[in-house]
Amino acid sequence: MKIGLFILLLSIGPVAMARSVVQTRLVDNGKTLTIQISGHRDGRKIHFDQTFDVSNQNILQKERIKYRAFRSVGLVPPVAEFPGLITAAVGLVALAGTALAVWSQNVKIAAPRPI
């Protein structure tokens, strides 16, 4: 019984992996951003090939374009493609933590001491 279950679980893994094959190519030369996404997922063919003018855009605006491209074909974008968003999120958490620490110190200082 255990061997049969083990063989069943081993056979499900490759089948599940075969349901999604996606290749992505992102090229940013500073002036244009080319996004190519192709493959298939859950029996649905995926094809996205567009070039965007990004000469006047910052890194977060470029990452927003990438995010929308992935979402437009029904995919969750890979985290590695968004270092600017990750940095911004970590910065916001650090800023919030610093503000909370400063605020808690001010509250402790302003509190009257019992006699």
Number of C-alpha atoms within 10 A of each C-alpha: 5 7 8 9 10 10 10 11 11 11 11 11 10 10 10 10 10 13 13 15 14 14 12 13 10 14 11 14 10 12 11 15 19 16 19 17 19 16 15 16 16 10 11 10 13 16 14 14 13 10 13 13 13 18 12 10 12 11 13 14 13 20 17 12 16 19 18 14 20 18 12 11 14 11 15 12 14 9 10 8 13 17 13 16 15 13 11 12 12 12 12 12 12 12 12 12 12 12 12 12 12 11 12 12 11 11 10 10 10 9 8 7 7 4 3
